[in-house]
Amino acid sequence: MSRSRDSMARLAVVGVAAVVLAGCSETSREATPVEPATTVEPATIAWDDMRPATLMVCPVAQEASVRAEIRPEGGTVSLGGHSVYFPPGAVPEPVEVKLTVPASEFVEVDIQVNGQEHYRLARPVLATLSYARCGSVALRSRRITVWHIDGQTRQPVERMASLDDRASGSVTFVTNHFSGYALAD
């Protein structure tokens, strides 16, 4: 991927994140469940510069999860360095959000709203995935990105525009739908 295109993607993430964090008073659309994707891309996806991206291996032996009620006024759900910030208006009514870090060989999370695998929000949220526990594995990567993954196969589906913060060992991205996400290097 070219440096200018990469810079534009980072600026877009920062810009959208600023809008999300500012909690603009834009009229929100109603949140509705969405159907799961029916097609899955290959496990290794090439970037524009033909360097393959693969899911970051950093095993977790035991699943952990947390549930929280998020109201239309907003809120945050956090677990193990991962977090999801809901700005005001992201959900039209109180919902239960479950953030799960599954037992897996990858750095991944699953986010569900009201027990649904796929949920579309009225406004984008700011999500952060932590790779701080991965130590030297993360240091070997040039850049770490976030991918929307298929929950069953763990196959990458969509690369999310994201910002890798090496100082904190985390990657932040903006999304308007929930599903499974994993880090790739």
Buried (B, 14 or more C-beta within 10 A) or exposed (E): BEEEEBEEBBEEBEEBBEBBEEBEEEEBEEBEBBEEEEEBBEBEBEBEEEEEBEBBEBEBEEEEBBEBEBEBEBBBBBBBBBBBBBBBBBBBEEBEBBBBBBEBEBBBBBBBBBEBBBBBBBBBBBBBBBBEBBEEBBEEBEBBBBBBBBBEEBBBBBBBBBBBEEEEBBBBBBBBBBBBBBBBB
